Amino acid sequence: MAARPRSDGPLRVGVVGCGNVALNDHVPGHLALPDLFRLVAVADPTPERRELGRLRAGLGERDAHASAEELLARDDLDVVDVCTPQHLRREIVLAAIASGRHVLSEKPLATVPRDAAAMAAAAREAGVTLGVVHNYLFFQEVEAALRIIGSGELGPVEVAILNYLGVLDLPGAAAYRPAWRHDATQAGGGVLTDMLHIVYLAEALLGRPIERVSAWVDARTDGASVEDLAIVRFEAERAVALVNMGWGVGPGGIEVSGPRGRLAIRYRDGATGPFVPFESLVVHGPGGRREVPVATDWDAAFVALLADFGRAVLDGRDPIAPGEQGLHILEATLAAYASAALGQTVTLPLDPADPVHERGVGGLRELALPDWSPVRRHRLFGVGG
């Protein structure tokens, strides 16, 4: 089915899933762009969350639905903004596409590459726009760094180093959510999946697609079902990104180097961004050292992402992160798990017959893992010892 004809005026949006990311980012972002979007409905199976979404969006009671199916039955809808947990997205996204609506999906697009591939293919066939929330690309310090890289001042990027010791989500921390980020069946992985932002950010800084992945993952928490530490090497043509990730507080920041110079992004007290304030963007180039002034604003960055998606729909072009990019980044992330489990480099794209492509981290159980594999030793992702 092709995209439905729409009325003149702003794109009419329905938000599915009224969790924190919807209430704090998506709904306020749409409301900040009244010339581009008009919120017409929200949906959530939990009455309390549904009511919060309705109130935040400024809607009447009849515009708050108990299911995505109810919301999709409306005839005044151009865009569906999917903010549900990732293991629930496949059917919602495919149903929205089948109904002729454009879709914006939170990241990751799915927990299983096979599902993400089906979504991307369905959107192309239907002639609708499918975008993925890769919002770190719109952070002002990242945009500034990408402009510097794009200017050629550093020369072709050779190495990018990203240290992201992400949200404080270890047992005992206030943010600890054992039923969500630490459940492989819901999240599709651990810290690497939760902070998949860093995978697409690494690729953007390299300026070339990730082709090969080597990784080590481990769990410091007894009985953990997912990893809480990850060290990954993402290789592109003549360039490499080295990523260090973990839950908890630790040194953070980004460094990018080329044959003519380098840049560094730092956050307050040397901690990980964007959960602490931005501190500096420093360039060491042919002209010497200089600090680039950057005014950062999380909310403005999210509004910029929504604006890009809305204009993409109206202009008939791809957004910055279309469905195919969501699939590619998901594959790169899962390739890291496969590499860590097997102790070998994994090449992209994944073979559609690969168990990891078909079943995500669940497919690791079908691989012949060596005895020393940390995935096997710690029984991560349901893999037996």
C-alpha positions in Angstrom: 0.0 0.0 0.0 1.3 3.4 -0.9 1.5 6.3 1.5 -2.0 7.7 2.3 -2.9 11.1 0.8 -2.7 13.6 3.6 -4.5 16.9 4.2 -2.8 20.2 3.9 -1.0 21.5 7.0 1.2 19.8 9.6 1.8 16.0 9.5 -0.6 14.3 11.9 1.2 12.2 14.4 0.2 9.3 16.6 2.7 8.2 19.3 2.7 4.5 20.3 4.2 3.8 23.7 4.1 6.4 26.5 7.2 5.6 28.4 9.9 8.1 29.5 11.4 8.6 26.1 8.1 9.4 24.6 7.0 11.8 27.4 10.4 13.5 27.8 11.6 13.7 24.2 9.2 12.7 21.4 6.0 14.4 22.6 7.7 17.7 23.6 9.7 17.6 20.3 6.6 17.3 18.2 4.9 20.1 20.1 8.0 22.3 19.5 7.4 22.0 15.7 3.8 23.1 15.2 4.3 24.0 11.6 5.6 20.5 10.9 3.7 18.2 13.2 0.3 18.0 15.0 -0.1 15.4 17.7 -3.5 13.7 17.2 -3.3 10.5 19.3 -1.3 8.4 21.8 -1.5 4.7 22.6 -0.3 2.6 25.5 -1.8 -0.5 27.1 -1.1 0.8 30.6 -3.8 3.2 31.8 -1.5 5.3 33.9 1.1 5.8 31.1 -1.7 6.4 28.6 -3.1 9.2 30.7 0.3 10.7 31.2 0.8 10.7 27.4 -2.6 12.2 26.8 -2.0 15.0 29.2 1.6 15.7 28.0 0.3 15.8 24.4 -2.7 18.0 25.3 -5.2 15.6 23.9 -8.8 14.6 24.8 -9.7 11.3 26.3 -11.0 9.8 23.0 -7.5 10.4 21.5 -5.8 8.1 24.0 -5.9 4.5 22.8 -5.2 1.2 24.6 -3.4 -0.4 21.6 -1.6 0.4 18.4 -4.4 -1.3 16.5 -6.9 1.2 17.9 -4.6 4.1 16.9 -4.0 2.8 13.4 -7.8 2.5 12.8 -8.0 6.3 12.8 -8.4 8.1 9.5 -6.5 11.3 10.6 -3.0 10.0 10.9 0.1 10.5 8.6 2.9 9.5 10.9 3.3 6.8 13.6 6.0 7.4 16.1 6.9 4.1 17.7 8.4 4.4 21.3 7.7 0.9 22.6 10.4 -1.4 23.9 12.4 -2.9 21.0 11.1 -6.4 21.3 7.6 -5.1 20.6 8.3 -2.9 17.6 8.2 -5.4 14.7 4.4 -5.9 14.5 3.6 -2.3 15.2 6.0 -0.9 12.6 4.9 -3.4 9.9 1.2 -2.7 10.6 1.8 1.0 10.4 3.6 0.6 7.1 0.9 -1.7 5.8 -1.7 1.0 6.6 0.2 3.6 4.5 1.7 5.6 7.3 5.2 6.9 7.6 7.0 5.6 10.6 9.6 6.9 13.0 11.0 4.2 15.3 13.1 4.4 18.5 16.5 2.7 18.3 17.3 -0.1 17.8 14.8 -0.8 15.1 14.4 -4.4 16.3 16.3 -7.0 18.4 16.7 -9.3 15.4 18.2 -8.2 12.0 15.7 -10.4 10.1 12.9 -8.2 11.6 14.7 -5.0 10.9 15.3 -6.1 7.3 11.6 -6.9 6.9 10.7 -3.4 8.1 13.1 -1.6 5.8 12.0 -3.7 2.8 8.3 -3.2 3.6 8.7 0.6 3.8 10.5 0.8 0.4 7.9 -1.4 -1.2 5.1 0.7 0.2 6.7 4.0 -0.7 6.6 5.3 2.9 9.4 6.8 5.0 10.9 4.7 7.8 13.3 6.6 10.1 15.2 5.5 13.1 16.0 7.7 16.2 19.8 8.1 15.9 19.7 11.3 17.8 23.3 11.5 18.9 24.1 12.6 15.3 22.2 15.8 16.2 24.2 16.6 19.3 25.7 20.0 18.7 29.3 18.9 19.7 29.0 15.9 17.3 27.7 18.1 14.5 30.6 20.5 15.0 33.1 17.6 15.0 31.5 16.2 11.8 31.8 19.6 10.1 35.5 19.8 11.0 36.1 16.3 9.7 34.1 17.1 6.6 36.2 20.2 5.9 39.3 18.0 5.5 41.2 19.8 8.2 42.3 16.5 9.8 42.7 14.6 6.5 40.9 11.3 6.0 40.0 9.9 9.5 42.2 7.0 10.4 41.3 6.3 14.0 38.3 7.2 16.2 38.3 6.3 19.9 35.0 6.5 21.8 34.9 5.9 25.6 31.3 5.7 26.8 30.8 4.2 30.3 27.1 4.8 29.9 24.2 5.2 32.3 24.7 4.3 35.9 22.8 1.0 35.7 24.6 -1.4 37.9 22.9 -3.2 40.9 22.6 -0.7 43.7 22.3 2.4 41.5 19.2 4.5 41.4 18.8 3.9 37.7 19.1 0.1 37.9 16.3 -1.6 36.0 16.7 -5.3 36.1 13.5 -6.0 34.2 14.5 -3.9 31.3 18.1 -3.2 30.3 19.4 -6.4 31.9 16.9 -8.8 30.3 18.2 -10.1 27.0 14.7 -11.2 25.9 13.4 -7.6 26.1 16.5 -5.5 25.3 18.2 -7.8 22.8 21.5 -7.4 24.6 23.2 -5.4 27.3 25.2 -2.2 27.5 26.2 -2.4 23.8 22.6 -2.7 22.6 21.4 -0.1 25.1 24.1 2.4 23.9 23.9 1.4 20.3 24.1 5.1 19.7 27.9 4.8 20.0 28.0 2.3 17.1 26.3 4.7 14.6 28.3 7.6 16.0 31.6 5.6 15.5 30.6 5.0 11.8 29.7 8.6 11.3 33.0 9.8 12.6 34.9 7.4 10.4 32.9 8.6 7.4 32.8 5.1 5.9 30.6 2.0 6.5 31.6 -0.5 9.1 32.8 -3.7 7.4 34.4 -5.9 10.0 33.8 -6.2 13.8 36.0 -7.7 16.6 34.9 -7.5 20.2 35.2 -8.7 23.8 32.3 -8.6 26.2 32.0 -9.6 29.8 29.7 -9.3 32.9 30.9 -8.2 36.3 27.6 -8.9 38.0 27.0 -12.5 39.3 24.1 -14.1 37.5 23.8 -11.4 34.8 22.1 -12.4 31.6 23.7 -9.7 29.5 27.1 -8.0 29.2 27.9 -4.9 31.2 31.3 -4.3 29.6 32.2 -4.2 25.9 35.4 -3.4 24.0 34.8 -3.3 20.2 36.9 -2.7 17.2 34.9 -1.5 14.2 36.9 -1.5 10.9 36.0 0.4 7.8 38.1 1.0 4.7 41.5 2.3 5.9 40.0 3.4 9.2 39.1 1.9 12.6 37.0 2.9 15.6 37.8 1.6 19.0 34.9 1.6 21.4 34.9 1.1 25.2 31.5 0.8 26.8 30.2 -0.1 30.2 27.5 0.6 32.8 28.7 2.8 35.6 30.7 6.0 36.0 34.1 6.3 34.3 36.3 8.2 31.9 34.6 9.2 28.7 34.9 11.2 25.6 35.8 11.0 21.9 39.1 11.3 20.0 39.4 11.4 16.2 42.7 11.5 14.3 43.8 11.8 10.7 47.1 12.4 9.0 47.0 16.2 9.4 45.4 16.6 12.9 43.1 15.4 15.6 40.2 16.5 17.7 38.9 15.6 21.1 35.4 16.0 22.7 35.4 16.0 26.5 32.7 16.2 29.1 32.7 17.6 32.6 35.2 16.0 35.0 36.3 13.7 32.2 33.1 11.7 32.5 30.9 10.2 29.8 28.6 12.3 27.7 25.8 13.1 27.1 24.8 12.3 30.6 27.0 15.0 32.0 27.5 18.5 30.6 29.7 19.0 27.5 33.0 20.7 28.4 35.2 21.2 25.3 35.9 20.4 21.6 39.6 20.9 21.0 41.2 20.6 17.5 44.9 20.2 16.9 45.4 20.9 13.2 47.8 22.4 10.8 47.2 25.8 12.3 47.9 24.7 15.9 45.6 24.1 18.8 42.2 25.8 19.0 39.0 25.3 21.1 35.8 25.3 19.2 32.9 27.0 21.0 29.7 24.9 21.1 26.4 25.6 22.8 24.8 22.3 23.7 21.1 21.5 24.2 19.7 18.0 24.5 16.1 19.1 23.7 17.1 21.1 20.7 19.1 18.2 19.3 16.0 15.9 19.6 13.8 18.6 17.9 16.4 18.8 15.1 16.1 15.0 14.6 12.3 15.2 14.4 12.5 18.2 12.0 14.8 16.2 9.7 12.4 13.3 9.7 9.4 15.5 9.0 11.1 17.3 6.2 12.2 14.0 4.7 8.5 12.9 4.6 7.4 16.1 2.9 10.4 16.2 0.5 10.2 12.5 -0.4 13.8 11.9 0.6 15.5 9.7 3.2 16.0 11.0 6.7 19.5 11.0 8.1 18.9 7.5 9.5 16.5 5.5 7.3 15.4 1.9 8.0 18.4 0.4 6.1 20.8 2.3 8.3 19.0 1.0 11.4 19.4 -2.5 10.0 23.1 -2.0 9.3 23.9 -0.6 12.8 21.9 -3.4 14.4 23.9 -5.9 12.4 27.2 -4.2 13.5 26.1 -4.4 17.1 25.1 -8.1 16.9 28.3 -8.8 15.0 30.2 -7.6 18.1 28.3 -10.2 20.3 29.1 -13.0 17.7 32.8 -11.9 17.6 33.1 -11.9 21.4 31.4 -15.3 21.6 33.5 -17.0 18.9 36.7 -15.1 19.4 37.0 -14.1 15.7 36.3 -11.2 13.4 32.9 -11.0 11.9 32.3 -9.5 8.5 29.3 -7.4 7.5 26.6 -7.7 6.3 25.6 -10.8 8.2 24.5 -13.7 6.1 20.6 -13.9 6.2 21.1 -17.6 7.2 23.3 -16.8 10.1 21.5 -17.7 13.4 22.4 -14.3 14.8 20.7 -12.6 11.8 17.7 -14.8 12.2 17.4 -14.7 16.0 19.6 -11.9 17.4 21.5 -12.8 20.6 19.3 -15.9 20.9 21.2 -17.2 17.8 24.4 -17.4 19.8 23.1 -20.6 21.4 23.3 -22.3 18.1 27.0 -21.5 17.6 29.9 -23.7 18.5 31.5 -21.6 21.2 35.0 -22.3 22.6 35.2 -23.2 26.3 37.0 -19.9 27.1 34.3 -17.8 25.6 33.1 -15.2 28.2 29.6 -15.5 26.7 29.7 -19.3 27.5 31.5 -19.0 30.8 29.0 -16.5 32.2 26.0 -18.0 30.5 25.2 -14.7 28.9 22.2 -14.4 26.6 20.9 -17.8 27.6 24.0 -19.6 26.3 24.8 -22.8 28.4 28.0 -23.3 30.3 
